[in-house]
Amino acid sequence: MDPDAVAKAFVEHYYSTFDANRANLANLYQESSMLTFEGQKIQGSPNIVAKLTSLPFQQCQHSITTVDCQPSGPAGGMLVFVSGNLQLAGEQHALKFSQMFHLMPTPQGSFYVLNDIFRLNYA
Amino acid sequence: MHYVLYRELISLYIFMGLGEWGKRGRGREEMEEQVEGLGRAFVDHYYYLFDNDRSSLPSLYHSTSMLTFEGHKVQGVDEISQKLNLLPFDQCQHVISTIDSQPSSFTGGIMVFVSGSLKLPGEEHQLRFSQMFHLVPSSEGSFFVQNDIFRLNYG
């Protein structure tokens, strides 16, 4: 399958799930997964979901500006580099962010997130 | 001298068993510290070369390396070298704001995620950017950049 298409499909799925119900992100992560969120490091799906569901806002909407992807090596992994805006309910200005994902294939023919790094982009 | 210090750091981290992080018994915090230290050393070295000796940057890439620069994809040392040499500025200065690193797999690779500013001479305002690197151990006992993605962050 075309890597660009896979990356786009993942990004759409990830952020629509995030914006609708963050708890549903759990099956995108595994025990070995790592998230660094604004410098805070978390490992493992339950801990990652706990972090994301405890972020200090109820509703949000991601709008994506750029998606870049590259294969990461012989194991079939894929790197996805995203930039966009994050609109929080009730806030006048959207936050700008960048995020990178390292996706690894699962035996079922899908992908899970092995590495996830998120940073807000301050002006 | 700067380059020598970087290579010594790389050797030290590899000697300390960075490539075996998947084995049991490895303290997670210790490994995280090693990875963060290596990420910082790489970032320091990479942008030093970029700002002071850009023609030496291709030495950090291999034939399988990929660079996506503002959406433009190139592969291999020659194409990457050409892309970096043809950027429309002779001088620049990178100022780094954040560096985040994680081990990328069970084979010793490292992901490094950087944000910062790029100053160009004669330009009043700095450009803000984000960049990610995937570093992979080389057979020579060092690391090379397997993946490199660069994006400007427009205000």
Interface residues (C-beta under 8 A of the other chain):
Chain A: M34 T36 G39 K41 Q43 T66 D68 Q70 P71 S72 G73 A75 G77 L79 F81 S83 K96 S98 M100 H102 M104 L114 N115 I117 R119 N121 A123
Chain B: R28 E32 M66 T68 G71 K73 T98 D100 Q102 P103 S104 S105 G109 M111 F113 S115 R128 S130 M132 H134 V136 Q146 N147 I149 R151 N153 G155
